Amino acid sequence: QVQLVESGGGVVQAGGSLRLSCAASRTILPAADMAWYRQAPGKQRELVAWITSGGSTIYVDSVKGRFTIARDNAKNTVYLQMNSLKPEDTADYYCNAYHYGHAYWGQGTQVTVSS
């Protein structure tokens, strides 16, 4: 079993920045695709950013140019750098790992962007 622990959420003003971290409980990152999802109140969970085991990335259009996903395999951690935050980025953010056919989720971290 793999546990994912997110951190770094909080309250920030519009235009500000936050960096989310997701630490895995064991060494899976070198062989895992990692992703960040978010779920705003009353909305479905949506993919925000994805990074493959090889380092390729994809982003949802609404965060392109503002968010960056990165991985540090040595630290077994994936990051989401969020810049130029907007009120519509307010959501619970979840880390996801896809490893040899298994999907794992973190417990989520809350991000609130005030206008």
N, CA, C and O atoms as CSV, one atom per row, in Angstrom:
chain,resi,resn,atom,element,x,y,z
A,1,GLN,N,N,0.843,-1.194,0.000
A,1,GLN,CA,C,0.000,0.000,0.000
A,1,GLN,C,C,0.877,1.243,0.000
A,1,GLN,O,O,1.923,1.281,0.648
A,2,VAL,N,N,0.442,2.243,-0.725
A,2,VAL,CA,C,1.176,3.502,-0.821
A,2,VAL,C,C,0.327,4.604,-0.202
A,2,VAL,O,O,-0.868,4.710,-0.475
A,3,GLN,N,N,0.949,5.408,0.622
A,3,GLN,CA,C,0.263,6.578,1.165
A,3,GLN,C,C,0.871,7.831,0.566
A,3,GLN,O,O,2.088,7.955,0.426
A,4,LEU,N,N,-0.010,8.756,0.216
A,4,LEU,CA,C,0.414,10.045,-0.313
A,4,LEU,C,C,-0.017,11.129,0.665
A,4,LEU,O,O,-1.173,11.168,1.086
A,5,VAL,N,N,0.897,11.995,1.019
A,5,VAL,CA,C,0.602,13.053,1.978
A,5,VAL,C,C,0.875,14.401,1.338
A,5,VAL,O,O,2.014,14.724,0.998
A,6,GLU,N,N,-0.188,15.187,1.178
A,6,GLU,CA,C,-0.053,16.514,0.587
A,6,GLU,C,C,0.196,17.547,1.682
A,6,GLU,O,O,-0.193,17.358,2.834
A,7,SER,N,N,0.839,18.619,1.309
A,7,SER,CA,C,1.044,19.756,2.200
A,7,SER,C,C,1.228,21.008,1.354
A,7,SER,O,O,1.434,20.933,0.143
A,8,GLY,N,N,1.148,22.162,2.013
A,8,GLY,CA,C,1.411,23.408,1.318
A,8,GLY,C,C,0.193,24.248,1.001
A,8,GLY,O,O,0.326,25.371,0.515
A,9,GLY,N,N,-0.990,23.726,1.268
A,9,GLY,CA,C,-2.186,24.521,1.011
A,9,GLY,C,C,-2.320,25.659,2.002
A,9,GLY,O,O,-1.583,25.735,2.985
A,10,GLY,N,N,-3.273,26.546,1.731
A,10,GLY,CA,C,-3.479,27.665,2.625
A,10,GLY,C,C,-4.333,28.731,1.982
A,10,GLY,O,O,-4.990,28.500,0.966
A,11,VAL,N,N,-4.314,29.898,2.587
A,11,VAL,CA,C,-5.078,31.042,2.089
A,11,VAL,C,C,-4.101,32.058,1.517
A,11,VAL,O,O,-3.109,32.408,2.155
A,12,VAL,N,N,-4.387,32.524,0.323
A,12,VAL,CA,C,-3.499,33.476,-0.343
A,12,VAL,C,C,-4.359,34.480,-1.117
A,12,VAL,O,O,-5.465,34.160,-1.553
A,13,GLN,N,N,-3.843,35.674,-1.277
A,13,GLN,CA,C,-4.555,36.669,-2.070
A,13,GLN,C,C,-4.386,36.408,-3.554
A,13,GLN,O,O,-3.411,35.788,-3.980
A,14,ALA,N,N,-5.327,36.877,-4.324
A,14,ALA,CA,C,-5.228,36.754,-5.776
A,14,ALA,C,C,-3.916,37.367,-6.251
A,14,ALA,O,O,-3.505,38.434,-5.795
A,15,GLY,N,N,-3.268,36.663,-7.181
A,15,GLY,CA,C,-1.970,37.087,-7.663
A,15,GLY,C,C,-0.807,36.468,-6.919
A,15,GLY,O,O,0.340,36.562,-7.358
A,16,GLY,N,N,-1.092,35.844,-5.809
A,16,GLY,CA,C,-0.047,35.240,-4.998
A,16,GLY,C,C,0.350,33.856,-5.486
A,16,GLY,O,O,-0.113,33.382,-6.524
A,17,SER,N,N,1.229,33.218,-4.702
A,17,SER,CA,C,1.767,31.912,-5.083
A,17,SER,C,C,1.698,30.946,-3.902
A,17,SER,O,O,1.730,31.348,-2.739
A,18,LEU,N,N,1.604,29.682,-4.234
A,18,LEU,CA,C,1.716,28.595,-3.272
A,18,LEU,C,C,2.450,27.445,-3.943
A,18,LEU,O,O,2.405,27.297,-5.164
A,19,ARG,N,N,3.127,26.631,-3.137
A,19,ARG,CA,C,3.726,25.403,-3.650
A,19,ARG,C,C,3.183,24.232,-2.849
A,19,ARG,O,O,3.363,24.153,-1.633
A,20,LEU,N,N,2.528,23.340,-3.540
A,20,LEU,CA,C,2.025,22.117,-2.923
A,20,LEU,C,C,3.067,21.015,-3.060
A,20,LEU,O,O,3.781,20.930,-4.059
A,21,SER,N,N,3.137,20.178,-2.037
A,21,SER,CA,C,4.031,19.025,-2.059
A,21,SER,C,C,3.229,17.755,-1.808
A,21,SER,O,O,2.220,17.774,-1.102
A,22,CYS,N,N,3.683,16.666,-2.385
A,22,CYS,CA,C,3.058,15.364,-2.178
A,22,CYS,C,C,4.172,14.350,-1.973
A,22,CYS,O,O,4.950,14.066,-2.884
A,23,ALA,N,N,4.235,13.810,-0.766
A,23,ALA,CA,C,5.269,12.833,-0.441
A,23,ALA,C,C,4.667,11.439,-0.411
A,23,ALA,O,O,3.622,11.215,0.200
A,24,ALA,N,N,5.335,10.504,-1.077
A,24,ALA,CA,C,4.878,9.108,-1.091
A,24,ALA,C,C,5.558,8.326,0.024
A,24,ALA,O,O,6.700,8.603,0.393
A,25,SER,N,N,4.832,7.343,0.551
A,25,SER,CA,C,5.329,6.606,1.714
A,25,SER,C,C,6.415,5.596,1.372
A,25,SER,O,O,7.142,5.134,2.251
A,26,ARG,N,N,6.521,5.258,0.096
A,26,ARG,CA,C,7.619,4.397,-0.295
A,26,ARG,C,C,8.073,4.767,-1.692
A,26,ARG,O,O,7.440,5.579,-2.368
A,27,THR,N,N,9.152,4.179,-2.113
A,27,THR,CA,C,9.804,4.607,-3.350
A,27,THR,C,C,9.030,4.095,-4.555
A,27,THR,O,O,9.247,2.973,-5.012
A,28,ILE,N,N,8.123,4.929,-5.070
A,28,ILE,CA,C,7.381,4.550,-6.260
A,28,ILE,C,C,7.590,5.531,-7.398
A,28,ILE,O,O,7.298,5.228,-8.555
A,29,LEU,N,N,8.104,6.722,-7.057
A,29,LEU,CA,C,8.107,7.775,-8.071
A,29,LEU,C,C,8.836,7.425,-9.357
A,29,LEU,O,O,8.342,7.772,-10.430
A,30,PRO,N,N,9.968,6.767,-9.313
A,30,PRO,CA,C,10.643,6.530,-10.589
A,30,PRO,C,C,9.778,5.791,-11.612
A,30,PRO,O,O,9.981,5.943,-12.817
A,31,ALA,N,N,8.825,5.002,-11.149
A,31,ALA,CA,C,8.009,4.203,-12.070
A,31,ALA,C,C,6.555,4.639,-12.094
A,31,ALA,O,O,5.719,3.955,-12.685
A,32,ALA,N,N,6.235,5.762,-11.467
A,32,ALA,CA,C,4.848,6.187,-11.362
A,32,ALA,C,C,4.583,7.459,-12.146
A,32,ALA,O,O,5.410,8.371,-12.177
A,33,ASP,N,N,3.418,7.509,-12.781
A,33,ASP,CA,C,2.902,8.776,-13.279
A,33,ASP,C,C,2.242,9.473,-12.083
A,33,ASP,O,O,1.552,8.834,-11.289
A,34,MET,N,N,2.457,10.765,-11.965
A,34,MET,CA,C,1.920,11.524,-10.838
A,34,MET,C,C,1.049,12.655,-11.356
A,34,MET,O,O,1.272,13.179,-12.448
A,35,ALA,N,N,0.065,13.020,-10.569
A,35,ALA,CA,C,-0.847,14.074,-11.012
A,35,ALA,C,C,-1.404,14.844,-9.824
A,35,ALA,O,O,-1.410,14.368,-8.688
A,36,TRP,N,N,-1.862,16.025,-10.121
A,36,TRP,CA,C,-2.630,16.829,-9.179
A,36,TRP,C,C,-4.027,17.034,-9.763
A,36,TRP,O,O,-4.195,17.387,-10.931
A,37,TYR,N,N,-5.013,16.801,-8.913
A,37,TYR,CA,C,-6.400,17.067,-9.246
A,37,TYR,C,C,-6.923,18.108,-8.251
A,37,TYR,O,O,-6.311,18.355,-7.211
A,38,ARG,N,N,-8.047,18.702,-8.585
A,38,ARG,CA,C,-8.691,19.605,-7.648
A,38,ARG,C,C,-10.202,19.458,-7.730
A,38,ARG,O,O,-10.765,19.061,-8.751
A,39,GLN,N,N,-10.829,19.791,-6.622
A,39,GLN,CA,C,-12.289,19.742,-6.566
A,39,GLN,C,C,-12.789,20.961,-5.819
A,39,GLN,O,O,-12.531,21.129,-4.628
A,40,ALA,N,N,-13.504,21.804,-6.534
A,40,ALA,CA,C,-14.115,22.985,-5.935
A,40,ALA,C,C,-15.486,22.610,-5.380
A,40,ALA,O,O,-16.079,21.629,-5.827
A,41,PRO,N,N,-15.996,23.368,-4.422
A,41,PRO,CA,C,-17.313,23.072,-3.848
A,41,PRO,C,C,-18.390,22.990,-4.927
A,41,PRO,O,O,-18.538,23.896,-5.746
A,42,GLY,N,N,-19.131,21.896,-4.910
A,42,GLY,CA,C,-20.225,21.740,-5.854
A,42,GLY,C,C,-19.808,21.343,-7.258
A,42,GLY,O,O,-20.645,21.278,-8.158
A,43,LYS,N,N,-18.523,21.077,-7.457
A,43,LYS,CA,C,-18.028,20.714,-8.782
A,43,LYS,C,C,-17.365,19.360,-8.762
A,43,LYS,O,O,-17.011,18.837,-7.705
A,44,GLN,N,N,-17.200,18.792,-9.957
A,44,GLN,CA,C,-16.523,17.513,-10.069
A,44,GLN,C,C,-15.017,17.694,-9.948
A,44,GLN,O,O,-14.474,18.761,-10.235
A,45,ARG,N,N,-14.362,16.636,-9.518
A,45,ARG,CA,C,-12.904,16.659,-9.462
A,45,ARG,C,C,-12.350,16.740,-10.871
A,45,ARG,O,O,-12.820,16.043,-11.771
A,46,GLU,N,N,-11.346,17.593,-11.067
A,46,GLU,CA,C,-10.757,17.758,-12.384
A,46,GLU,C,C,-9.245,17.617,-12.324
A,46,GLU,O,O,-8.612,17.952,-11.323
A,47,LEU,N,N,-8.684,17.120,-13.405
A,47,LEU,CA,C,-7.227,17.026,-13.528
A,47,LEU,C,C,-6.649,18.420,-13.695
A,47,LEU,O,O,-7.142,19.211,-14.500
A,48,VAL,N,N,-5.617,18.717,-12.947
A,48,VAL,CA,C,-4.926,20.006,-13.055
A,48,VAL,C,C,-3.623,19.852,-13.830
A,48,VAL,O,O,-3.356,20.598,-14.772
A,49,ALA,N,N,-2.824,18.884,-13.427
A,49,ALA,CA,C,-1.513,18.688,-14.062
A,49,ALA,C,C,-1.097,17.239,-13.892
A,49,ALA,O,O,-1.456,16.573,-12.921
A,50,TRP,N,N,-0.328,16.773,-14.867
A,50,TRP,CA,C,0.107,15.373,-14.912
A,50,TRP,C,C,1.563,15.347,-15.313
A,50,TRP,O,O,1.986,16.086,-16.202
A,51,ILE,N,N,2.331,14.494,-14.657
A,51,ILE,CA,C,3.725,14.306,-15.072
A,51,ILE,C,C,3.995,12.811,-15.155
A,51,ILE,O,O,3.746,12.071,-14.203
A,52,THR,N,N,4.506,12.375,-16.300
A,52,THR,CA,C,4.774,10.955,-16.488
A,52,THR,C,C,6.073,10.554,-15.796
A,52,THR,O,O,6.834,11.400,-15.327
A,53,SER,N,N,6.307,9.253,-15.744
A,53,SER,CA,C,7.545,8.772,-15.142
A,53,SER,C,C,8.764,9.274,-15.913
A,53,SER,O,O,9.862,9.373,-15.366
A,54,GLY,N,N,8.554,9.588,-17.187
A,54,GLY,CA,C,9.640,10.101,-18.006
A,54,GLY,C,C,9.785,11.608,-17.961
A,54,GLY,O,O,10.721,12.158,-18.541
A,55,GLY,N,N,8.868,12.287,-17.277
A,55,GLY,CA,C,8.993,13.725,-17.107
A,55,GLY,C,C,8.141,14.569,-18.041
A,55,GLY,O,O,8.192,15.797,-17.976
A,56,SER,N,N,7.359,13.938,-18.907
A,56,SER,CA,C,6.459,14.711,-19.767
A,56,SER,C,C,5.306,15.242,-18.932
A,56,SER,O,O,4.865,14.605,-17.975
A,57,THR,N,N,4.826,16.420,-19.310
A,57,THR,CA,C,3.778,17.065,-18.515
A,57,THR,C,C,2.603,17.492,-19.382
A,57,THR,O,O,2.761,17.778,-20.569
A,58,ILE,N,N,1.444,17.529,-18.782
A,58,ILE,CA,C,0.268,18.114,-19.390
A,58,ILE,C,C,-0.453,18.931,-18.321
A,58,ILE,O,O,-0.372,18.643,-17.127
A,59,TYR,N,N,-1.161,19.959,-18.791
A,59,TYR,CA,C,-1.887,20.849,-17.890
A,59,TYR,C,C,-3.286,21.123,-18.432
A,59,TYR,O,O,-3.502,21.137,-19.644
A,60,VAL,N,N,-4.215,21.335,-17.537
A,60,VAL,CA,C,-5.519,21.819,-17.965
A,60,VAL,C,C,-5.341,23.246,-18.469
A,60,VAL,O,O,-4.500,23.986,-17.958
A,61,ASP,N,N,-6.121,23.630,-19.462
A,61,ASP,CA,C,-5.919,24.933,-20.110
A,61,ASP,C,C,-5.952,26.097,-19.110
A,61,ASP,O,O,-5.212,27.070,-19.261
A,62,SER,N,N,-6.792,25.995,-18.114
A,62,SER,CA,C,-6.986,27.121,-17.203
A,62,SER,C,C,-5.761,27.427,-16.334
A,62,SER,O,O,-5.693,28.499,-15.733
A,63,VAL,N,N,-4.794,26.505,-16.258
A,63,VAL,CA,C,-3.623,26.757,-15.415
A,63,VAL,C,C,-2.328,26.855,-16.232
A,63,VAL,O,O,-1.262,27.108,-15.670
A,64,LYS,N,N,-2.413,26.661,-17.529
A,64,LYS,CA,C,-1.208,26.732,-18.357
A,64,LYS,C,C,-0.537,28.084,-18.230
A,64,LYS,O,O,-1.191,29.125,-18.296
A,65,GLY,N,N,0.772,28.059,-18.046
A,65,GLY,CA,C,1.527,29.287,-17.893
A,65,GLY,C,C,1.567,29.812,-16.474
A,65,GLY,O,O,2.320,30.739,-16.175
A,66,ARG,N,N,0.758,29.225,-15.586
A,66,ARG,CA,C,0.728,29.683,-14.191
A,66,ARG,C,C,1.181,28.596,-13.223
A,66,ARG,O,O,1.812,28.894,-12.209
A,67,PHE,N,N,0.867,27.349,-13.525
A,67,PHE,CA,C,1.208,26.225,-12.639
A,67,PHE,C,C,2.315,25.395,-13.277
A,67,PHE,O,O,2.409,25.284,-14.500
A,68,THR,N,N,3.145,24.817,-12.421
A,68,THR,CA,C,4.203,23.923,-12.885
A,68,THR,C,C,4.248,22.689,-11.995
A,68,THR,O,O,4.350,22.796,-10.773
A,69,ILE,N,N,4.170,21.521,-12.615
A,69,ILE,CA,C,4.318,20.268,-11.874
A,69,ILE,C,C,5.743,19.782,-12.043
A,69,ILE,O,O,6.317,19.871,-13.128
A,70,ALA,N,N,6.308,19.270,-10.968
A,70,ALA,CA,C,7.681,18.774,-11.009
A,70,ALA,C,C,7.805,17.603,-10.054
A,70,ALA,O,O,7.020,17.451,-9.119
A,71,ARG,N,N,8.813,16.775,-10.312
A,71,ARG,CA,C,9.007,15.608,-9.468
A,71,ARG,C,C,10.457,15.527,-9.037
A,71,ARG,O,O,11.365,15.895,-9.783
A,72,ASP,N,N,10.662,15.039,-7.821
A,72,ASP,CA,C,12.004,14.776,-7.314
A,72,ASP,C,C,12.011,13.309,-6.894
A,72,ASP,O,O,11.587,12.967,-5.790
A,73,ASN,N,N,12.491,12.460,-7.773
A,73,ASN,CA,C,12.435,11.025,-7.507
A,73,ASN,C,C,13.283,10.645,-6.288
A,73,ASN,O,O,12.946,9.709,-5.563
A,74,ALA,N,N,14.362,11.359,-6.071
A,74,ALA,CA,C,15.226,11.053,-4.928
A,74,ALA,C,C,14.513,11.301,-3.597
A,74,ALA,O,O,14.753,10.607,-2.609
A,75,LYS,N,N,13.633,12.306,-3.594
A,75,LYS,CA,C,12.875,12.622,-2.383
A,75,LYS,C,C,11.490,11.979,-2.382
A,75,LYS,O,O,10.718,12.146,-1.438
A,76,ASN,N,N,11.184,11.241,-3.453
A,76,ASN,CA,C,9.877,10.584,-3.558
A,76,ASN,C,C,8.737,11.579,-3.413
A,76,ASN,O,O,7.733,11.295,-2.761
A,77,THR,N,N,8.899,12.745,-4.026
A,77,THR,CA,C,7.969,13.854,-3.841
A,77,THR,C,C,7.656,14.501,-5.178
A,77,THR,O,O,8.518,14.619,-6.049
A,78,VAL,N,N,6.419,14.914,-5.322
A,78,VAL,CA,C,5.995,15.686,-6.485
A,78,VAL,C,C,5.465,17.017,-5.983
A,78,VAL,O,O,4.891,17.109,-4.898
A,79,TYR,N,N,5.670,18.044,-6.791
A,79,TYR,CA,C,5.314,19.411,-6.404
A,79,TYR,C,C,4.360,20.024,-7.415
A,79,TYR,O,O,4.317,19.624,-8.578
A,80,LEU,N,N,3.603,20.994,-6.953
A,80,LEU,CA,C,2.808,21.827,-7.844
A,80,LEU,C,C,3.055,23.282,-7.443
A,80,LEU,O,O,2.567,23.754,-6.417
A,81,GLN,N,N,3.823,23.973,-8.277
A,81,GLN,CA,C,4.063,25.396,-8.061
A,81,GLN,C,C,2.934,26.170,-8.709
A,81,GLN,O,O,2.694,26.042,-9.909
A,82,MET,N,N,2.251,26.962,-7.928
A,82,MET,CA,C,1.087,27.705,-8.414
A,82,MET,C,C,1.360,29.197,-8.277
A,82,MET,O,O,1.504,29.717,-7.170
A,83,ASN,N,N,1.428,29.872,-9.414
A,83,ASN,CA,C,1.673,31.316,-9.440
A,83,ASN,C,C,0.462,32.036,-10.015
A,83,ASN,O,O,-0.403,31.422,-10.640
A,84,SER,N,N,0.412,33.332,-9.798
A,84,SER,CA,C,-0.683,34.161,-10.327
A,84,SER,C,C,-2.034,33.548,-10.001
A,84,SER,O,O,-2.898,33.422,-10.869
A,85,LEU,N,N,-2.203,33.174,-8.765
A,85,LEU,CA,C,-3.421,32.477,-8.359
A,85,LEU,C,C,-4.646,33.373,-8.510
A,85,LEU,O,O,-4.593,34.588,-8.321
A,86,LYS,N,N,-5.744,32.721,-8.858
A,86,LYS,CA,C,-7.019,33.410,-9.060
A,86,LYS,C,C,-8.062,32.831,-8.101
A,86,LYS,O,O,-7.921,31.696,-7.646
A,87,PRO,N,N,-9.097,33.596,-7.797
A,87,PRO,CA,C,-10.149,33.061,-6.912
A,87,PRO,C,C,-10.730,31.747,-7.431
A,87,PRO,O,O,-11.120,30.889,-6.639
A,88,GLU,N,N,-10.792,31.580,-8.751
A,88,GLU,CA,C,-11.344,30.345,-9.310
A,88,GLU,C,C,-10.427,29.142,-9.124
A,88,GLU,O,O,-10.815,28.018,-9.445
A,89,ASP,N,N,-9.224,29.356,-8.615
A,89,ASP,CA,C,-8.333,28.235,-8.275
A,89,ASP,C,C,-8.667,27.663,-6.895
A,89,ASP,O,O,-8.098,26.648,-6.494
A,90,THR,N,N,-9.565,28.295,-6.180
A,90,THR,CA,C,-9.956,27.818,-4.862
A,90,THR,C,C,-10.564,26.420,-4.963
A,90,THR,O,O,-11.529,26.208,-5.697
A,91,ALA,N,N,-9.995,25.471,-4.220
A,91,ALA,CA,C,-10.440,24.074,-4.285
A,91,ALA,C,C,-9.636,23.248,-3.294
A,91,ALA,O,O,-8.657,23.717,-2.714
A,92,ASP,N,N,-10.071,22.011,-3.114
A,92,ASP,CA,C,-9.239,21.012,-2.455
A,92,ASP,C,C,-8.375,20.364,-3.528
A,92,ASP,O,O,-8.878,19.942,-4.570
A,93,TYR,N,N,-7.088,20.288,-3.272
A,93,TYR,CA,C,-6.150,19.739,-4.245
A,93,TYR,C,C,-5.693,18.359,-3.768
A,93,TYR,O,O,-5.323,18.168,-2.610
A,94,TYR,N,N,-5.734,17.408,-4.699
A,94,TYR,CA,C,-5.411,16.024,-4.385
A,94,TYR,C,C,-4.250,15.524,-5.232
A,94,TYR,O,O,-4.172,15.791,-6.431
A,95,CYS,N,N,-3.363,14.803,-4.589
A,95,CYS,CA,C,-2.257,14.154,-5.280
A,95,CYS,C,C,-2.691,12.752,-5.698
A,95,CYS,O,O,-3.408,12.063,-4.972
A,96,ASN,N,N,-2.245,12.349,-6.874
A,96,ASN,CA,C,-2.585,11.035,-7.405
A,96,ASN,C,C,-1.327,10.376,-7.944
A,96,ASN,O,O,-0.490,11.016,-8.580
A,97,ALA,N,N,-1.213,9.078,-7.675
A,97,ALA,CA,C,-0.108,8.304,-8.235
A,97,ALA,C,C,-0.686,7.111,-8.974
A,97,ALA,O,O,-1.586,6.437,-8.474
A,98,TYR,N,N,-0.166,6.853,-10.164
A,98,TYR,CA,C,-0.570,5.686,-10.945
A,98,TYR,C,C,0.653,4.808,-11.136
A,98,TYR,O,O,1.590,5.167,-11.849
A,99,HIS,N,N,0.630,3.652,-10.488
A,99,HIS,CA,C,1.832,2.826,-10.379
A,99,HIS,C,C,1.482,1.384,-10.673
A,99,HIS,O,O,0.800,0.738,-9.877
A,100,TYR,N,N,1.936,0.871,-11.802
A,100,TYR,CA,C,1.718,-0.517,-12.204
A,100,TYR,C,C,0.245,-0.924,-12.062
A,100,TYR,O,O,-0.076,-1.960,-11.479
A,101,GLY,N,N,-0.631,-0.090,-12.604
A,101,GLY,CA,C,-2.042,-0.434,-12.639
A,101,GLY,C,C,-2.821,-0.073,-11.401
A,101,GLY,O,O,-4.032,-0.286,-11.341
A,102,HIS,N,N,-2.143,0.470,-10.412
A,102,HIS,CA,C,-2.827,0.867,-9.176
A,102,HIS,C,C,-2.842,2.389,-9.071
A,102,HIS,O,O,-1.863,3.066,-9.383
A,103,ALA,N,N,-3.982,2.901,-8.621
A,103,ALA,CA,C,-4.119,4.332,-8.410
A,103,ALA,C,C,-4.203,4.618,-6.917
A,103,ALA,O,O,-4.929,3.950,-6.181
A,104,TYR,N,N,-3.457,5.611,-6.489
A,104,TYR,CA,C,-3.436,6.004,-5.083
A,104,TYR,C,C,-3.761,7.491,-4.973
A,104,TYR,O,O,-3.413,8.288,-5.843
A,105,TRP,N,N,-4.436,7.842,-3.884
A,105,TRP,CA,C,-4.848,9.233,-3.669
A,105,TRP,C,C,-4.389,9.706,-2.293
A,105,TRP,O,O,-4.336,8.937,-1.333
A,106,GLY,N,N,-4.064,10.976,-2.229
A,106,GLY,CA,C,-3.816,11.612,-0.943
A,106,GLY,C,C,-5.116,12.098,-0.339
A,106,GLY,O,O,-6.187,11.950,-0.927
A,107,GLN,N,N,-5.009,12.681,0.843
A,107,GLN,CA,C,-6.206,13.114,1.565
A,107,GLN,C,C,-6.654,14.516,1.164
A,107,GLN,O,O,-7.747,14.952,1.524
A,108,GLY,N,N,-5.821,15.206,0.429
A,108,GLY,CA,C,-6.172,16.534,-0.061
A,108,GLY,C,C,-5.636,17.652,0.810
A,108,GLY,O,O,-5.427,17.483,2.011
A,109,THR,N,N,-5.418,18.785,0.187
A,109,THR,CA,C,-5.015,19.996,0.891
A,109,THR,C,C,-5.821,21.162,0.311
A,109,THR,O,O,-6.013,21.266,-0.901
A,110,GLN,N,N,-6.278,22.022,1.198
A,110,GLN,CA,C,-7.188,23.084,0.767
A,110,GLN,C,C,-6.423,24.331,0.341
A,110,GLN,O,O,-5.484,24.772,1.005
A,111,VAL,N,N,-6.854,24.878,-0.780
A,111,VAL,CA,C,-6.299,26.138,-1.286
A,111,VAL,C,C,-7.442,27.132,-1.421
A,111,VAL,O,O,-8.446,26.863,-2.080
A,112,THR,N,N,-7.273,28.278,-0.788
A,112,THR,CA,C,-8.273,29.332,-0.870
A,112,THR,C,C,-7.609,30.597,-1.374
A,112,THR,O,O,-6.633,31.071,-0.792
A,113,VAL,N,N,-8.140,31.144,-2.462
A,113,VAL,CA,C,-7.602,32.361,-3.051
A,113,VAL,C,C,-8.641,33.460,-2.873
A,113,VAL,O,O,-9.753,33.372,-3.395
A,114,SER,N,N,-8.269,34.485,-2.138
A,114,SER,CA,C,-9.198,35.584,-1.870
A,114,SER,C,C,-9.015,36.700,-2.893
A,114,SER,O,O,-7.908,36.953,-3.368
A,115,SER,N,N,-10.101,37.350,-3.215
A,115,SER,CA,C,-10.044,38.424,-4.231
A,115,SER,C,C,-9.746,39.772,-3.585
A,115,SER,O,O,-9.661,40.784,-4.280
